[in-house]
Amino acid sequence: MNSNRERVLRELGLGPTWRLRSPPAAEELAAAVPLAAPAAEANCDQLGGASSRIESPGDWDQLAATVRDCRACGLCAARKQAVLGVGDRHADWLFVGEGPGAEEDQRGEPFVGQAGKLLDNMLAAIGLRRGEDVYIANAVKCRPPENRTPEGAEIDACRPYLEQQIELIRPRLIVALGRPAAQALLKTEVKIAAARGRLHEYQGIPLVVTYHPAYLLRNLLDKAKAWEDLCFMRRSMRQLKRG
């Protein structure tokens, strides 16, 4: 297995060992069995080829201006700038987090701190890369004070912006990173432990729930579960593209 992918998995805290099932096809990755989760069937197949979907129309400039000038909730008072999102605007993959932190508020891009580095490693572990068939957004576009969890009213105020992003992107699969993002999209109370490992739905779009990278930085033992989730979402995308 190539050393770059092994390095990525080591950074995820999984320290994998590799075994060949059979001579692999050029577009496939061999099965991986993480030592941190020996019971998991961690078999991730790489999907090749860019999306062939027709680009969806949409006025991103207008959306960005509306978000920039938004005063719909109190989060606007202390922000340096609103953070709309970043990536391929016609991506098959949409990752939705909680809200900007201090560094994101400063730079105007989601997931640029330590949690962002871990997210990039998670993407790389399944053959993805920020900006390439991947779009990253948040449930709220302004930083909550002291990086606290967004309140329900704040999520509700920002929901129309996230919904418009989804309408413009038309992703094949949405990944909710953490409970606030999952609740914003599913509009119901969510417990990550119960919600992960199965497909949910947002307006006809399949949705996967997993842990937020910031949570994983504080709870290292759950990185093995996050690896299982990555493999599950990769298999789900393969099935979606086949269907």
Residue pairs with C-beta under 8 A, 6 or more apart in sequence:
1 18
1 29
1 30
1 32
4 124
5 29
5 124
5 125
6 16
6 18
8 121
8 124
8 125
9 15
9 16
9 32
9 34
9 125
9 227
10 16
11 118
11 121
12 118
12 121
12 122
12 125
12 223
12 226
12 227
13 36
13 220
13 223
13 224
14 34
14 35
14 36
14 37
14 223
14 224
14 227
15 34
15 35
15 36
16 32
16 33
16 34
16 35
16 42
17 32
17 33
17 35
18 30
18 31
18 32
18 33
19 30
19 31
19 33
20 30
20 31
21 30
21 31
24 30
27 45
27 46
27 47
27 48
28 45
28 46
29 44
29 45
29 46
29 127
31 42
31 43
32 42
32 43
32 44
33 40
33 42
34 40
34 42
34 224
34 227
36 221
36 223
36 224
36 227
37 224
37 225
37 227
37 228
40 224
40 227
40 228
40 231
41 231
42 227
42 228
42 231
43 231
43 235
44 125
44 126
44 127
44 230
44 231
44 234
44 235
45 234
45 235
45 238
46 126
46 127
46 234
47 127
47 234
47 237
47 238
47 241
50 133
51 90
51 91
51 92
51 133
51 172
53 90
53 92
53 170
55 90
56 90
56 167
56 168
56 169
56 170
58 89
58 164
58 167
58 168
60 89
60 168
63 84
63 161
63 164
63 165
63 168
64 84
66 161
67 82
67 84
67 141
67 161
68 81
68 82
68 84
70 76
70 82
70 141
70 142
70 157
70 158
70 161
72 157
72 158
73 142
73 153
73 154
73 157
73 158
74 154
75 140
75 142
75 143
75 144
75 150
75 154
76 82
76 142
78 143
78 145
79 100
79 105
79 142
79 143
80 105
80 106
80 143
81 105
81 108
82 141
82 142
83 100
83 104
83 105
83 108
83 109
83 110
83 138
83 141
83 142
83 143
84 137
84 141
84 161
84 165
85 110
85 135
85 136
85 137
85 138
85 165
86 109
86 110
86 130
86 131
86 135
86 136
87 130
87 131
87 134
87 135
87 136
88 131
88 132
88 133
88 134
88 135
89 135
89 168
89 169
90 169
90 170
91 133
91 134
91 135
91 169
91 171
92 133
92 171
92 172
92 173
92 237
92 241
93 128
93 133
93 134
93 135
93 171
93 172
93 173
93 175
93 237
94 134
94 135
94 136
94 137
94 165
94 166
94 169
94 171
94 173
94 174
94 175
95 119
95 134
95 135
95 136
95 137
95 174
95 175
95 177
96 136
96 137
96 138
96 139
96 162
96 174
96 175
96 176
96 177
96 181
96 184
96 185
97 110
97 111
97 136
97 137
97 138
97 139
97 177
97 178
97 181
97 212
97 213
98 138
98 139
98 140
98 149
98 150
98 177
98 178
98 180
98 181
98 212
98 214
99 138
99 139
99 140
99 141
99 142
99 143
99 144
99 150
99 180
100 110
100 138
100 140
100 141
100 142
100 143
101 113
101 115
101 143
101 147
101 214
102 113
102 143
102 147
103 112
103 113
104 110
104 111
104 112
104 113
104 116
104 143
105 142
105 143
110 116
110 136
110 137
110 138
111 119
111 120
111 136
111 213
114 214
114 217
115 212
115 213
115 214
115 217
116 213
118 213
118 216
118 217
119 130
119 136
119 177
119 213
120 129
120 130
122 213
122 226
122 230
123 129
123 130
123 134
125 227
125 230
126 230
126 231
126 233
126 234
127 234
128 134
130 136
135 165
135 169
135 171
137 162
137 165
138 162
138 181
139 150
139 155
139 158
139 159
139 162
139 180
139 181
139 184
139 185
140 150
140 154
140 155
140 157
140 158
141 158
141 161
142 158
144 150
144 151
144 154
149 180
150 158
150 180
155 180
155 183
155 184
158 184
159 184
162 184
162 185
166 174
166 202
166 203
166 205
171 205
172 205
172 206
172 237
172 240
172 241
173 205
173 206
173 207
173 208
173 233
173 236
173 237
173 240
174 185
174 202
174 205
174 206
174 207
174 208
175 207
175 208
175 209
175 210
175 233
176 182
176 184
176 185
176 186
176 207
176 208
176 209
176 210
177 210
177 211
177 212
177 213
178 192
178 211
178 212
178 214
178 215
179 190
179 191
179 192
179 212
181 212
182 190
182 192
182 195
182 200
182 209
183 189
183 190
185 202
185 207
186 200
186 202
186 207
190 209
192 209
192 210
192 211
195 209
196 208
196 209
196 210
196 211
196 225
196 229
197 228
197 229
197 232
199 206
199 207
199 208
199 236
200 206
200 207
200 208
200 209
201 207
206 236
206 240
208 229
208 232
208 233
208 236
210 226
210 229
210 230
210 233
211 219
211 222
211 225
211 226
211 229
215 222
216 222
216 223
216 226
